[in-house]
């Protein structure tokens, strides 16, 4: 699957924030409009250009003293609609950042002791059917998954983690571009300890979606997007005790 993305420049005064009250909210970017339920672990949201950026406050997983695998998961559906004439949604990128710490692992190489994070980005058309069905096909759909981990002993120190993935509508036959879709984000954080004296903690600090028109090479795009989110997050690391 071809994967493309770009980072919209961040300029003063172009960030629109929303309240933390649970409700269906709509945020308007330069060329697109995002509507979603903000009652989720994804936290508060803002828009920069055509990028929707979340800053979670309590999206974390923790396990101590042999409690086993503890998982925190959440799914968010986002209605994305083009509002500028002639603007087509062509690709979506998801980048996420966070930190973790693991201490007291009885075996530093034991992959069952530690933490991991995963994310799934799925984009479904609200305007276009693709072939494959008996009655005119089904709504065009594409998805991508990203994982990081297992991440093992850090000696109790906080260490950053990141992941990224993208969906290019041109990779689905009969699609290529759209004006109205649903973007679904599914996130999982897992912390695991096997024995007394072990501690594992992982949290998500920032995540976002970037809609793009002009493709750039994947490595450069992912690096730029991740760096931009890290600067925007501004979330102090929480200490795990």
C-alpha positions as CSV (number, residue, x, y, z in Angstrom):
1,X,0.0,0.0,0.0
2,X,1.3,3.4,-0.9
3,X,1.6,5.7,2.1
4,X,1.8,9.5,1.9
5,X,1.4,12.4,4.3
6,X,2.4,16.0,4.9
7,X,2.5,18.4,7.8
8,X,0.6,21.6,7.7
9,X,2.7,24.5,9.0
10,X,1.9,25.6,12.6
11,X,1.4,29.3,12.8
12,X,0.3,31.5,15.8
13,X,-3.4,31.9,16.1
14,X,-4.4,29.0,13.9
15,X,-5.2,26.5,16.7
16,X,-8.8,26.1,17.6
17,X,-9.5,24.3,21.0
18,X,-12.6,22.7,22.3
19,X,-13.9,22.2,25.8
20,X,-13.4,19.0,27.7
21,X,-17.2,18.5,28.2
22,X,-18.5,15.3,26.7
23,X,-20.6,16.1,23.6
24,X,-20.7,15.8,19.8
25,X,-18.4,18.6,18.6
26,X,-17.4,20.0,15.3
27,X,-14.0,21.5,14.6
28,X,-13.3,23.3,11.3
29,X,-9.9,23.4,9.6
30,X,-8.7,25.1,6.5
31,X,-10.4,22.8,4.0
32,X,-12.1,20.1,6.2
33,X,-14.5,19.7,9.1
34,X,-14.2,17.1,11.8
35,X,-17.2,15.9,13.9
36,X,-16.8,13.5,16.8
37,X,-17.9,12.6,20.3
38,X,-15.3,14.0,22.8
39,X,-16.3,11.6,25.5
40,X,-13.3,9.4,25.1
41,X,-9.8,8.8,26.4
42,X,-8.3,10.7,23.4
43,X,-8.8,13.9,25.5
44,X,-9.0,17.5,24.3
45,X,-8.7,18.3,20.7
46,X,-7.5,21.1,18.5
47,X,-7.2,21.8,14.7
48,X,-4.1,23.1,12.9
49,X,-4.7,23.6,9.2
50,X,-6.2,20.3,8.2
51,X,-4.8,18.4,11.1
52,X,-6.9,17.1,14.1
53,X,-4.7,16.8,17.1
54,X,-5.6,15.1,20.5
55,X,-3.9,15.6,23.8
56,X,-4.9,12.8,26.2
57,X,-4.8,13.4,29.9
58,X,-5.5,9.8,31.2
59,X,-4.9,7.3,28.4
60,X,-2.6,4.9,30.2
61,X,-2.1,1.3,31.4
62,X,-0.3,0.1,34.5
63,X,0.6,-3.3,36.0
64,X,2.5,-4.0,39.2
65,X,3.8,-7.0,41.2
66,X,2.7,-9.8,38.9
67,X,-0.8,-8.4,38.1
68,X,-0.4,-9.8,34.6
69,X,-1.5,-8.0,31.4
70,X,-3.6,-4.8,32.0
71,X,-5.0,-3.3,28.8
72,X,-6.6,0.1,28.2
73,X,-8.4,0.5,24.8
74,X,-10.7,3.1,23.2
75,X,-12.2,3.7,19.7
76,X,-13.1,7.0,18.2
77,X,-15.2,7.6,15.1
78,X,-14.6,10.9,13.3
79,X,-16.8,12.3,10.5
80,X,-14.5,14.1,8.1
81,X,-16.0,16.3,5.4
82,X,-14.3,18.6,2.8
83,X,-15.7,22.1,3.0
84,X,-13.6,23.8,0.3
85,X,-14.8,23.5,-3.3
86,X,-12.5,21.2,-5.3
87,X,-10.8,19.9,-2.2
88,X,-10.5,16.1,-2.2
89,X,-9.5,13.9,0.8
90,X,-6.7,11.7,-0.6
91,X,-4.8,10.3,2.3
92,X,-4.8,10.1,6.1
93,X,-1.9,9.8,8.5
94,X,-1.9,8.9,12.1
95,X,1.1,9.5,14.4
96,X,1.1,8.9,18.2
97,X,3.5,9.7,21.0
98,X,3.9,8.8,24.6
99,X,6.2,7.5,27.3
100,X,6.7,4.4,29.4
101,X,8.7,2.9,32.2
102,X,9.4,-0.6,33.3
103,X,11.4,-1.7,36.4
104,X,12.2,-4.8,38.3
105,X,11.8,-7.2,35.4
106,X,13.3,-10.6,36.5
107,X,14.5,-11.1,32.9
108,X,15.2,-8.1,30.7
109,X,14.8,-10.3,27.6
110,X,11.4,-11.7,28.7
111,X,8.9,-10.2,26.2
112,X,6.0,-11.0,28.5
113,X,7.2,-8.4,31.0
114,X,6.9,-4.8,29.7
115,X,4.6,-2.6,27.7
116,X,3.3,-2.1,24.2
117,X,1.1,0.2,22.1
118,X,-0.9,-0.4,19.0
119,X,-3.2,1.7,16.8
120,X,-5.6,1.0,13.9
121,X,-6.7,3.7,11.4
122,X,-9.7,2.8,9.2
123,X,-11.2,5.1,6.6
124,X,-14.7,4.4,5.2
125,X,-16.3,6.4,2.4
126,X,-19.7,8.0,2.9
127,X,-20.1,8.8,-0.8
128,X,-18.5,6.1,-2.9
129,X,-19.0,2.3,-3.3
130,X,-16.3,0.0,-4.5
131,X,-16.8,-3.2,-6.4
132,X,-17.2,-6.6,-4.6
133,X,-20.9,-6.7,-3.7
134,X,-24.0,-8.2,-5.4
135,X,-25.9,-4.9,-5.1
136,X,-23.6,-2.3,-6.4
137,X,-20.7,-3.0,-4.0
138,X,-19.9,-1.8,-0.5
139,X,-18.6,1.6,0.8
140,X,-14.9,2.0,-0.1
141,X,-12.8,1.1,2.9
142,X,-9.1,0.9,3.7
143,X,-7.2,0.5,7.0
144,X,-3.7,0.3,8.4
145,X,-2.2,-0.9,11.7
146,X,0.9,0.3,13.7
147,X,2.5,-1.3,16.7
148,X,5.4,-0.6,19.0
149,X,6.7,-3.1,21.6
150,X,7.1,-5.1,23.5
151,X,9.2,-2.5,25.3
152,X,11.2,-3.9,28.2
153,X,13.1,-2.8,31.4
154,X,14.1,0.9,31.5
155,X,15.3,0.7,35.1
156,X,12.4,2.9,36.1
157,X,13.3,5.8,33.8
158,X,10.7,7.3,31.5
159,X,11.4,6.6,27.9
160,X,9.5,8.0,24.8
161,X,7.7,5.8,22.4
162,X,6.0,6.6,19.0
163,X,4.2,5.0,16.2
164,X,2.7,6.0,12.9
165,X,0.7,4.7,9.9
166,X,-1.3,6.0,7.0
167,X,-4.1,5.2,4.5
168,X,-3.9,6.3,0.9
169,X,-7.3,6.2,-0.8
170,X,-5.6,5.6,-4.2
171,X,-4.6,2.2,-2.9
172,X,-8.2,1.0,-3.1
173,X,-9.5,0.3,-6.6
174,X,-12.4,2.5,-7.6
175,X,-11.7,5.1,-4.9
176,X,-8.7,7.5,-5.1
177,X,-10.3,10.5,-3.5
178,X,-13.4,11.5,-1.5
179,X,-15.2,14.4,0.1
180,X,-16.9,12.7,3.0
181,X,-15.6,9.8,5.1
182,X,-15.6,8.3,8.6
183,X,-12.1,7.9,10.1
184,X,-12.0,5.4,12.9
185,X,-9.1,5.3,15.4
186,X,-8.7,2.3,17.6
187,X,-6.0,2.4,20.3
188,X,-4.6,-0.1,22.7
189,X,-2.1,0.2,25.5
190,X,-0.9,-2.9,27.5
191,X,1.3,-3.1,30.6
192,X,2.4,-6.5,31.9
193,X,4.2,-7.7,35.0
194,X,4.8,-11.4,36.0
195,X,6.3,-11.3,39.4
196,X,6.4,-9.3,42.7
197,X,8.7,-6.2,42.5
198,X,8.0,-5.6,38.8
199,X,6.3,-2.4,37.6
200,X,5.2,-1.4,34.1
201,X,3.5,1.8,33.0
202,X,2.7,3.3,29.5
203,X,0.7,6.4,28.5
204,X,-0.3,8.2,25.3
205,X,0.6,11.9,25.2
206,X,-0.5,13.0,21.7
207,X,-2.1,11.7,18.6
208,X,-3.5,13.2,15.5
209,X,-4.8,12.8,11.9
210,X,-3.4,14.7,9.0
211,X,-5.3,14.9,5.7
212,X,-3.1,15.5,2.7
213,X,-3.4,16.3,-1.0
214,X,0.3,16.6,-2.1
215,X,2.3,13.4,-1.5
216,X,5.8,13.5,0.0
217,X,8.2,10.6,0.8
218,X,6.9,8.5,3.7
219,X,10.0,8.6,5.9
220,X,10.2,12.4,5.7
221,X,6.5,12.9,6.2
222,X,6.3,10.6,9.2
223,X,9.3,12.2,10.9
224,X,7.9,15.8,10.3
225,X,4.5,14.9,11.6
226,X,5.8,13.1,14.7
227,X,8.1,16.0,15.4
228,X,5.3,18.5,15.0
229,X,3.0,16.6,17.4
230,X,5.8,16.3,20.0
231,X,6.1,20.1,20.0
232,X,2.4,20.6,20.2
233,X,1.7,18.1,22.9
234,X,3.4,20.0,25.7
235,X,2.2,17.4,28.2
236,X,4.4,16.8,31.3
237,X,5.3,13.2,31.9
238,X,3.4,11.7,34.8
239,X,5.4,9.9,37.4
240,X,4.3,6.3,38.1
241,X,4.7,5.1,41.7
